Amino acid sequence: MKNHVLPRLDKHIKLHNYLLKHCRLSKGEIWTDKTSGHKIGCLDAADTSEIKKLMSKKKAALAVHDPPYNLVMFEIHEVKSFIEWCRKWITNTQFALSENSSLYVWLGADQNNGYQPLPDFMLMMRDFPFQTRSFITMRNQRGYGTQNNWMAVRQELLYYSKGRPVFNIKAEYTDIPKILRGYYKEVSGNVTENLERSKSENIRAGNVWVDIQQVFYRMEENVNGCYAQKPLKSAERIILASSNENDIIIDFFCHSGSTLIASELNKRRCYTIDADPLYCEIAIRRLEHYRKTRETGWQNSNPFEEEIMNDKNLKSLLNY
């Protein structure tokens, strides 16, 4: 088994900067996929002119955003400035979405700092014409904490909508079989219990997702160097529920490219961006890698393996 691991690229700045020479995009540029029509742009989510350039007068049916929580281009920001920055890209998201569309935002809640930035973000969203739909929790298999507090194992996902967007209920069903009986209800004069009324033998995910595996190094979809990578299964669930085939999906914080790959797998077009050329390159390579190998990631290898093996300086940086 290969063991070509990359450290977190947002932490190893020297390695990050060295790899930039292998990126095909510079700031302001957009790569267009000739096969499926995906777009990957090295653009600023808060810049309206750049989002207009990305969309080219088209509108998206779904936005899935995973912003860096209180981190903007590797700089730690106070909550106030973070929310001001969020206001800009939410405004641009509103512009990019169609009249009937959905918005999902992954956001952190620091239990050691007033649960920020989640509460202030939710208050800010009241200033926009989005309808609140659901507050979803995804449970991690691993967490953090001390012996004096509950272990933190949740990730928060906010679901908003505009107009009357599609919601494909079949996408909500999990692989978990129903085993509990109960909840009796009268239907057409007959008393029935929940299994009799059910449209599936499996349970619905609801707004607490416990069936999705957190990404770790033994999984095929793992992308070394990327931090807090969202599982493909979570991206696919959102995309299948809140869009149809051939719809445009937008993601303003590309990172490892999970929304891009989930869109490719499910016949959607993804317009995604990142302000960092390195993550744009990783996303492009991940798509190319999938089409070549049908693998969704590199497990415990990495997107720059070939360059590293042929560059003594890179090997030295990584202690290979």
GITACOR-V295558 format. One record per residue. N is the residue number from 0. RES is the residue in three letters. PSI is psi in whole degrees, -180 to 180 (999 if undefined). Layout:
# GITACOR-V295558
N&RES&PSI + N&RES&PSI
This chain:
# GITACOR-V295558
0&MET&135 + 1&LYS&151 + 2&ASN&57 + 3&HIS&81 + 4&VAL&140 + 5&LEU&143 + 6&PRO&172 + 7&ARG&122 + 8&LEU&-19 + 9&ASP&-14 + 10&LYS&-36 + 11&HIS&81 + 12&ILE&-36 + 13&LYS&-45 + 14&LEU&-44 + 15&HIS&-50 + 16&ASN&-33 + 17&TYR&-37 + 18&LEU&-13 + 19&LEU&-29 + 20&LYS&-15 + 21&HIS&7 + 22&CYS&135 + 23&ARG&-12 + 24&LEU&142 + 25&SER&169 + 26&LYS&134 + 27&GLY&-8 + 28&GLU&154 + 29&ILE&132 + 30&TRP&128 + 31&THR&128 + 32&ASP&121 + 33&LYS&-14 + 34&THR&-53 + 35&SER&-4 + 36&GLY&12 + 37&HIS&156 + 38&LYS&139 + 39&ILE&120 + 40&GLY&141 + 41&CYS&79 + 42&LEU&166 + 43&ASP&119 + 44&ALA&-25 + 45&ALA&-2 + 46&ASP&110 + 47&THR&-41 + 48&SER&-35 + 49&GLU&-35 + 50&ILE&-38 + 51&LYS&-39 + 52&LYS&-41 + 53&LEU&-47 + 54&MET&-28 + 55&SER&47 + 56&LYS&7 + 57&LYS&162 + 58&LYS&148 + 59&ALA&151 + 60&ALA&-18 + 61&LEU&138 + 62&ALA&132 + 63&VAL&108 + 64&HIS&139 + 65&ASP&75 + 66&PRO&152 + 67&PRO&120 + 68&TYR&109 + 69&ASN&16 + 70&LEU&121 + 71&VAL&108 + 72&MET&47 + 73&PHE&10 + 74&GLU&132 + 75&ILE&127 + 76&HIS&151 + 77&GLU&159 + 78&VAL&-42 + 79&LYS&-48 + 80&SER&-32 + 81&PHE&-45 + 82&ILE&-38 + 83&GLU&-40 + 84&TRP&-42 + 85&CYS&-39 + 86&ARG&-37 + 87&LYS&-47 + 88&TRP&-23 + 89&ILE&-39 + 90&THR&-43 + 91&ASN&-32 + 92&THR&-44 + 93&GLN&-42 + 94&PHE&-41 + 95&ALA&-19 + 96&LEU&150 + 97&SER&174 + 98&GLU&-33 + 99&ASN&100 + 100&SER&170 + 101&SER&151 + 102&LEU&126 + 103&TYR&133 + 104&VAL&119 + 105&TRP&133 + 106&LEU&146 + 107&GLY&162 + 108&ALA&99 + 109&ASP&109 + 110&GLN&-10 + 111&ASN&3 + 112&ASN&57 + 113&GLY&23 + 114&TYR&23 + 115&GLN&155 + 116&PRO&7 + 117&LEU&-52 + 118&PRO&-41 + 119&ASP&-33 + 120&PHE&-44 + 121&MET&-39 + 122&LEU&-41 + 123&MET&-38 + 124&MET&-18 + 125&ARG&-18 + 126&ASP&-5 + 127&PHE&154 + 128&PRO&38 + 129&PHE&143 + 130&GLN&136 + 131&THR&136 + 132&ARG&-47 + 133&SER&151 + 134&PHE&103 + 135&ILE&142 + 136&THR&130 + 137&MET&127 + 138&ARG&127 + 139&ASN&154 + 140&GLN&-25 + 141&ARG&155 + 142&GLY&-167 + 143&TYR&155 + 144&GLY&-170 + 145&THR&-179 + 146&GLN&-4 + 147&ASN&15 + 148&ASN&164 + 149&TRP&137 + 150&MET&135 + 151&ALA&112 + 152&VAL&12 + 153&ARG&153 + 154&GLN&136 + 155&GLU&136 + 156&LEU&119 + 157&LEU&132 + 158&TYR&121 + 159&TYR&166 + 160&SER&162 + 161&LYS&135 + 162&GLY&-134 + 163&ARG&78 + 164&PRO&165 + 165&VAL&146 + 166&PHE&108 + 167&ASN&101 + 168&ILE&-28 + 169&LYS&-28 + 170&ALA&-17 + 171&GLU&-17 + 172&TYR&136 + 173&THR&-174 + 174&ASP&5 + 175&ILE&120 + 176&PRO&150 + 177&LYS&130 + 178&ILE&-15 + 179&LEU&133 + 180&ARG&162 + 181&GLY&-165 + 182&TYR&78 + 183&TYR&140 + 184&LYS&142 + 185&GLU&125 + 186&VAL&116 + 187&SER&39 + 188&GLY&-5 + 189&ASN&137 + 190&VAL&122 + 191&THR&157 + 192&GLU&172 + 193&ASN&-35 + 194&LEU&-32 + 195&GLU&-35 + 196&ARG&-10 + 197&SER&147 + 198&LYS&0 + 199&SER&154 + 200&GLU&-8 + 201&ASN&159 + 202&ILE&156 + 203&ARG&150 + 204&ALA&-33 + 205&GLY&-156 + 206&ASN&19 + 207&VAL&105 + 208&TRP&113 + 209&VAL&3 + 210&ASP&11 + 211&ILE&125 + 212&GLN&127 + 213&GLN&137 + 214&VAL&132 + 215&PHE&175 + 216&TYR&-20 + 217&ARG&-7 + 218&MET&142 + 219&GLU&-38 + 220&GLU&-4 + 221&ASN&135 + 222&VAL&101 + 223&ASN&141 + 224&GLY&-20 + 225&CYS&137 + 226&TYR&141 + 227&ALA&45 + 228&GLN&130 + 229&LYS&138 + 230&PRO&143 + 231&LEU&-36 + 232&LYS&-36 + 233&SER&-42 + 234&ALA&-41 + 235&GLU&-39 + 236&ARG&-46 + 237&ILE&-47 + 238&ILE&-44 + 239&LEU&-33 + 240&ALA&-37 + 241&SER&25 + 242&SER&170 + 243&ASN&166 + 244&GLU&142 + 245&ASN&-3 + 246&ASP&158 + 247&ILE&130 + 248&ILE&132 + 249&ILE&146 + 250&ASP&112 + 251&PHE&2 + 252&PHE&79 + 253&CYS&-50 + 254&HIS&-111 + 255&SER&-9 + 256&GLY&23 + 257&SER&-42 + 258&THR&-37 + 259&LEU&-50 + 260&ILE&-40 + 261&ALA&-36 + 262&SER&-43 + 263&GLU&-43 + 264&LEU&-25 + 265&ASN&24 + 266&LYS&42 + 267&ARG&162 + 268&ARG&131 + 269&CYS&126 + 270&TYR&106 + 271&THR&153 + 272&ILE&162 + 273&ASP&143 + 274&ALA&-14 + 275&ASP&120 + 276&PRO&-29 + 277&LEU&-43 + 278&TYR&-30 + 279&CYS&-44 + 280&GLU&-41 + 281&ILE&-42 + 282&ALA&-44 + 283&ILE&-45 + 284&ARG&-35 + 285&ARG&-41 + 286&LEU&-46 + 287&GLU&-41 + 288&HIS&-42 + 289&TYR&-44 + 290&ARG&-30 + 291&LYS&-39 + 292&THR&-14 + 293&ARG&18 + 294&GLU&138 + 295&THR&-1 + 296&GLY&-158 + 297&TRP&10 + 298&GLN&-111 + 299&ASN&23 + 300&SER&-156 + 301&ASN&167 + 302&PRO&-18 + 303&PHE&28 + 304&GLU&-46 + 305&GLU&-45 + 306&GLU&-40 + 307&ILE&-43 + 308&MET&-21 + 309&ASN&14 + 310&ASP&110 + 311&LYS&-36 + 312&ASN&-40 + 313&LEU&-42 + 314&LYS&-41 + 315&SER&-42 + 316&LEU&-34 + 317&LEU&1 + 318&ASN&37 + 319&TYR&999
